Structure formats: C-alpha cells, structure tokens
Amino acid sequence: MIQKMTVILPTCLALALVPLAFVGCRAQKAGQYFVDEHPIIIAHKSDGSMHFTCLNREKCIPPIESFGWLSSCGIDEESNLYCLFGLGDIVYVNLEQQSARHIAIDPDPKFEGALHFLYAYGKIVLADFETVVIISKDSSYKIVQPEEVGGISIGGLVRGKKDQVITFNPSPVEKDGKRFVKVFIIDLNSGDVVEKPLPCPPFVEA
C-alpha cells in the first residue's frame, strides 16, 4: 500500500514576496511498498529571479530567471515543475537534475495569452478565448483553433482519454428546437479536432 502525505502550509506575506506552494506526485509501480511524499516546493520572486525552497527534498531547484509576472505553475507525473510567465514564456524545471529550460511561444496574432493552463500526457496545453497551444517537452508546439467564430469559443480545458484534451464552447447553440453545447476533442500529437455536440439538460427556473 502506498501512502501519500500532504502538508498544508500557512499563507505567508513578507513585503512584496508572495510564496507559492506546489505539490505533485510520482507514479509508482504495483508491488512496491513504501511511504512516498509529494514534493513540496515554495517559490518566491526576488531580485529579478524565482527562488525555490524544497521542504522535503535534500536538493532543490537553483534560482531561475523571471520572465515577468508568474501566472501559473504545476508539476507533471515525473515531479518536474513548469511555470508560465506572462503571455507565453514557460520555464520547464527538472527537479532531479536541477536544470531549467526556457520555452518561448512565438506570439500568434490570434493568441492573447493563457487563460487556461493544463498538463496532460506529457504536453503543456494553454488556451485563451479562441486558440489552443500544445507544447511538447522538446520545446516544439502546435497552435490549434477548434472553431473560427470570433469572440469567446473556449470555456475551459479538460484532460481526456489517452493523448487527448477536451475543450468546449460556453455558449449553447440551438438546432431543431433543442439546445446543444459544442465540445471539441483535440489530439495532442496531431492537433486534429473532432467536434461533438452534447445536448443541454432542461433548464428549470428557480
């Protein structure tokens, strides 16, 4: 039996430093019996760099260059850290090797910055109102538009089946007197999109 321990940290504010705590876990093989802790990392910005403190690891990440405001962070299944700065700068940090790699997204005229941020099946997935960006660990990326309608056409990102991510249009459409939500299944490897309308449940007034 594998036990997981979670540590809750109190919120700390010191001058302009706002520490952020990230947790993640490494998948283990069946038949192994030991206690495994989530890596617990505190990060704060100082002197133009991001500094990290690992509470339950002997080695931690050296300071990395800050590329603007930190909008989101996460940890993948191998306990590697990825941080999104600004509109399209990602720093991918290997916790074991204590190394960092900068991934810069060449600004697309249709991409207005990440409003949604997801890690799925070895890919980092970003999305704004209309555009999805799929980034691989080798720094290559694909830009996908599920539909070209203008306005808000992406309401979120959801991890799907193997090598798939799902997004949806938050505005229902009406056909033959019935309301539907347009759902888009995106292949993370090819960037191909499959549209599947789902019926909306009946609306009941309160």
N, C-alpha and C positions, 0 to 999 in steps of 0.2 A: 504494500500500500504506500503510495506517495503522498506525503503530507505537504501542504503549502502553508506558509506563514505570511501573514500580511501585517505590516507595521503602519500605523496611522501617525502621521506627523502633524503637530500643531502648526497653524499658519504663523509665519514669522515675517515681519516687516521691519526693515532697517534702512532708513534713509530712502534711496531710490532703488535698493536691491529688492527684488521680488523673487524669492526662491520657488522653484517649481519641482515637484516630486513626480517621478515617472516610475511605473512598475511594469514588469513583464515576466514571462517565464519561458523556460526552455522545455521543449517536448522531450519526454523520456521514453525509453523502450520498455515494453512489458517484461516483467520478471525481475526488474531492479527494485531493491528495497532500501530506501534511504530518505532522509529528510532533505528537501531542496527548498531554498529560499528564493523568492522573487528578488531580482536585482533592484535595489532601492537607490536612486540617484537624485541628488539635489543639484539644481543648476541655477546660477545667477549671473547676471551681466555686470561686468566691471572693467573699466579701462579699455573699452572697445572690444572685449573678448568675452566668450562664455566660459565660465569656470564650473567644474563639476566636483562633487564630493560623493563618494560611494560609501554608504553606511554599512554594508555587509559584504564588501569585497576588499581584498588586500590591495589590489591595483585599481586605479580609476583612470578616467579619461583626462589627458592633458588639456589645458585651455585651447579653445579653437577661436578662430576669427569670427567676429559677429558681422553679419551681412545686413544689419538693420533690425527692425523690430521682430521679435520672435512670436510667430503667430500660432504655432502648434508643434508638438513633439509626440513621438511614440516609440515603441520597442517592438522589433519583429520576433519571429519564433526562435531566432538564434541569439537573442539578447543583444542585438545591435541597435543602436539609437539613431533615429533620424529626426532632424529638426528642420522646420520650414521657416525661413526668414522672408519677410516682405511678401512680394507677389510671386516670386519664382526662384528663390535661392534655397537649395536644400543641402544640408551637411549630413552626410551618412557616416556614422562613427562605429568602428569595430571595437567592441568593448574588450575582447580578448587580446587583440593585437595593439590596442591603444592607439589606433590610427584613425584619421578622419579624411573624407573625400568630399570635395565641393561639387555639387551638380547644379549647373545654371541652366534654366529653361530660357531658350531664345524667345523673347516676347512675341506672342502671336497677336495680331491686331484684334482677334475676337476673344482672347483670353484676358480677363480683367482681374485676375488674382484668385487665389484659392479660398473659396467659401466653405468647401467640403474637403476633408482630408482623410484618407483611408489607406491602411496597409493590407494587402491581400495577395496571397500566393506568390510571394517574392517580388511584388510590384508595389510601388508607391502610386496612389491614384489621387489626383487633385481634380476639383471641378469648381467652376463658377456657375453663373446662371444658365449658360448655354454650351459650355465646352468642357470636355474631359481630357485630362493629360495623364498618360500612363507611363511611368518612369521605371526602367529596369535598373538593376544594381550595377550594370556596366556603364551607366550614365546615359544610355540611349533612351529615347522617349517617343511616344506617338501622341498625336492630337486628334481627338475624335469629337464630332458633333452628332449627337443622337438624332437631332432634327433641326432644320434651319427654319425657324419660325419667328425669331426675334422675341425680345422680352424674356421672361422667366420660363425656361423649359426644363430645368433640372432642380428637383426639390430635395435631393439628397443622394448619398451613395450607400449601398448595402453589399456586403460580401455575399456572393452567390455560390454556385457549385464550383467544382474544380476549374481554376483559371477563368472564372467569370466574376464580373461585378455588375450590379443592377442599379439603375437609376430610374427616375420617374418624373413625369410632368405633373406638378402640383395642381394644375388647372384641369378639372374634368371636361370631357367633351361629350356631346350628345349625338346619338345616332339612333334613328328609328324609335324615338321616344324614350330611349334608355341612356343612362349616363355611364361613361367609362373613364378609367384612368389609363393613360398611355404609359406602359412600362417598357424599359429598354434593357435588354441583356447584352452586355458588351464582352467580347472575347478579349482577354488581357494580352494574348500573344499576337493575334492578327489585327485587333481593333475593329473587327466586324461587329455590326449591331443588328440585333433581332428585336423587332417591336412586337409586343404582346399586350393588347388591350384587356384590362380587367374590369369587370362590372363593379360599379359603386354600390355599396349597401343602401337600402332605402333610407331616405332622410326622415327623421322623426323630430318634429318640433317639440321643444321642452314645454 
